[in-house]
Amino acid sequence: MPAMETIDQNKADRLNSESLPRKRTVGGTAFHEVGEGEPLVLIHGVGMRLEAWSPQIAAFSRSHRVIAVDMPGHGESAALPTGSKLEAFVAWFGGFLDEMELGEVNVAGHSMGALVAGGAAATFGERIKRIAYLNGVYRRDPEAKAAVLARAAAIPLIGVDKEGPLRRWFGDDAQSMVARELTRNWLSLVDPQGYATTYAAFAGGDETYADRWHAVMAPALFLTGSDDPNSTPPMAELMAAAAPRGWVRIVEGHRHMVNLTAPDIVNELLAEWLSCGEDAR
């Protein structure tokens, strides 16, 4: 397993807060596209925007056609109707692939984006060449389920809570500080209604496709941080065991936003995933 890394100034420069240029589909999905080759589609989590994938966009646009999307109700993408469940977000993603005229794609999702990617693999798996499930949840225990549902119910009353996610997602170590401040900024920019709808779907979606991993034939990487309190290593291990071509990678010493706090390690593991053929390791 790669050793834990420290974000130096070069890494901090890669995690900049500058907005990336976007195009928009007729259906209202905003996306950033760069590079050539096999398509790699990136889906961020609740409260974020496509810039949250900046280290991966920079790395993989050298070898792939990278398409990072703004989740509905985030960044510059149109929102889904209030009350939309995870299935509606999966249908949105399928519609986006149709609008982009994309056939078979590699898809990496983080957190809520992982749930969407997993739903895509479960429902239109013939279009998913490989799936990377970063910091994704799976069958929360009763305590965790109650906590996330309570947070979802509170959003319409108190708005977007920035400090709670930052406490859960990051440690207090120096290497997390740059990513923490960027994340705070992204949370401050999110549309409250779009956030509330997406978070509710996230809170209720951990079991929606949980029993479908046995039917996902694509190579499937399940990656999380050793210290992620909600998208835990045991969850990743259970999904990897269920998927016929699944394997797990745990990044030691990191929490939820591992693609930002350990970008070089995550990029190495994603490169391993993108290089695999029909059989996972």
Secondary structure, DSSP 8 states (H G I E B T S, - for coil): --------HHHHHHS-------EE-TTS-EEEEE--SSEEEEE--TT--GGGGHHHHHHHTTTSEEEEE--TTSTTS----TT--HHHHHHHHHHHHHHTT--SEEEEEETHHHHHHHHHHHHSGGGEEEEEEES---S--HHHHHHHHHHHHHHHHH---SHHHHHHH--SSGGGHHHHHHHHHHHHHS-HHHHHHHHHHHHH-TTTSGGGGGG--S-EEEEEETT-SSS-HHHHHHHHHHSTTEEEEEETT--TTHHHHSHHHHHHHHHHHHH--SS--
